[in-house]
Amino acid sequence: MRWLICWVSVCVIVVTRDAIAQATGVAMEGVVFDSLRMQPLAGALVGVVGAGSTTTDARGRFRISDIAAGERTVVVAHALLDTIGISTLVRRVRVNGRTRVTVAIPSFSTLWKLACGEAIPHKDHGFIYGSIRDADGEPVVSARIELSWIQTSVDGKKHIRQQQLRSQTVTDSSGSYGVCGVPASTAIRVQASAGGSTSGEIDIFPSDLRAIRQDLVMGPADTAARGVIVGTLTDPA
């Protein structure tokens, strides 16, 4: 199973046009588009390494001036990308003059095909994926992942019925997992376990994204509910 951990290199579509040769002082204009929700992505941080950065407006538009001509790296960051498991969108662009750039997050159908195959999903279905690590940051192989949710239905007599459904899988050799076909409009509870270790129960709330990354860290099941949060803060480069 090869999940979405290695998608960053295929997640950007960049188109340039109207290039007029200039030595320096080139302006880059463009749009960042959210293909998951089919709308411009407002509030995205767009940077050109070695030049400047800006934030997209309500229509997803941006403009960065005074960029030296040549090969340049465009970086896009947004909270939405983190939710679907992509920290940033990165692409090399040749700047020769006034350059227009369109950066698009992949559509759900594209992500679904990469993760789940060619089968067409139900309009209410999505997928959840991620990686499982132990307290030392090492991948946990063959950890059991259980997803559970409540399905509500109404019968012919207008009686409301609830049924708890479950889906299970195990992590692969890299500690990664993925579950396709989970409901996108229902809260889902996720838990990882292996031997005497567990992640605890994590709730994932309904989302219109339909593609969610949920990484989990496991520790001894009898450990008090306390821990340490660590991370790395990076600039647009």
ChimeraX attribute file (.defattr): number of C-alpha atoms within 10 A of each C-alpha:
attribute: neighborCount
match mode: 1-to-1
recipient: residues
	/A:1	12
	/A:2	12
	/A:3	17
	/A:4	20
	/A:5	15
	/A:6	11
	/A:7	14
	/A:8	15
	/A:9	9
	/A:10	12
	/A:11	20
	/A:12	18
	/A:13	16
	/A:14	18
	/A:15	12
	/A:16	17
	/A:17	12
	/A:18	10
	/A:19	14
	/A:20	11
	/A:21	13
	/A:22	14
	/A:23	12
	/A:24	14
	/A:25	13
	/A:26	22
	/A:27	18
	/A:28	19
	/A:29	16
	/A:30	20
	/A:31	23
	/A:32	27
	/A:33	22
	/A:34	19
	/A:35	17
	/A:36	19
	/A:37	13
	/A:38	12
	/A:39	12
	/A:40	19
	/A:41	23
	/A:42	19
	/A:43	19
	/A:44	24
	/A:45	18
	/A:46	28
	/A:47	23
	/A:48	22
	/A:49	15
	/A:50	12
	/A:51	14
	/A:52	14
	/A:53	19
	/A:54	16
	/A:55	19
	/A:56	21
	/A:57	16
	/A:58	12
	/A:59	14
	/A:60	20
	/A:61	22
	/A:62	24
	/A:63	20
	/A:64	18
	/A:65	14
	/A:66	12
	/A:67	22
	/A:68	18
	/A:69	19
	/A:70	16
	/A:71	11
	/A:72	17
	/A:73	17
	/A:74	21
	/A:75	20
	/A:76	25
	/A:77	20
	/A:78	18
	/A:79	14
	/A:80	18
	/A:81	18
	/A:82	13
	/A:83	14
	/A:84	19
	/A:85	21
	/A:86	20
	/A:87	15
	/A:88	21
	/A:89	22
	/A:90	24
	/A:91	19
	/A:92	12
	/A:93	17
	/A:94	13
	/A:95	26
	/A:96	22
	/A:97	22
	/A:98	20
	/A:99	21
	/A:100	19
	/A:101	20
	/A:102	16
	/A:103	25
	/A:104	21
	/A:105	23
	/A:106	16
	/A:107	15
	/A:108	17
	/A:109	17
	/A:110	16
	/A:111	20
	/A:112	20
	/A:113	13
	/A:114	14
	/A:115	20
	/A:116	20
	/A:117	13
	/A:118	11
	/A:119	9
	/A:120	11
	/A:121	17
	/A:122	10
	/A:123	10
	/A:124	13
	/A:125	16
	/A:126	23
	/A:127	21
	/A:128	24
	/A:129	20
	/A:130	20
	/A:131	22
	/A:132	27
	/A:133	21
	/A:134	17
	/A:135	13
	/A:136	9
	/A:137	10
	/A:138	12
	/A:139	20
	/A:140	23
	/A:141	18
	/A:142	18
	/A:143	23
	/A:144	18
	/A:145	22
	/A:146	17
	/A:147	21
	/A:148	17
	/A:149	18
	/A:150	15
	/A:151	13
	/A:152	11
	/A:153	11
	/A:154	10
	/A:155	8
	/A:156	6
	/A:157	6
	/A:158	8
	/A:159	9
	/A:160	10
	/A:161	11
	/A:162	11
	/A:163	10
	/A:164	9
	/A:165	11
	/A:166	14
	/A:167	14
	/A:168	14
	/A:169	15
	/A:170	20
	/A:171	21
	/A:172	19
	/A:173	12
	/A:174	18
	/A:175	18
	/A:176	24
	/A:177	28
	/A:178	24
	/A:179	19
	/A:180	17
	/A:181	17
	/A:182	22
	/A:183	20
	/A:184	22
	/A:185	14
	/A:186	17
	/A:187	16
	/A:188	20
	/A:189	17
	/A:190	22
	/A:191	19
	/A:192	26
	/A:193	22
	/A:194	18
	/A:195	9
	/A:196	10
	/A:197	18
	/A:198	22
	/A:199	21
	/A:200	17
	/A:201	13
	/A:202	14
	/A:203	14
	/A:204	17
	/A:205	11
	/A:206	13
	/A:207	14
	/A:208	12
	/A:209	16
	/A:210	22
	/A:211	22
	/A:212	22
	/A:213	21
	/A:214	18
	/A:215	16
	/A:216	19
	/A:217	21
	/A:218	23
	/A:219	20
	/A:220	16
	/A:221	15
	/A:222	9
	/A:223	10
	/A:224	8
	/A:225	8
	/A:226	6
	/A:227	9
	/A:228	5
	/A:229	5
	/A:230	5
	/A:231	5
	/A:232	4
	/A:233	4
	/A:234	6
	/A:235	8
	/A:236	17
	/A:237	13
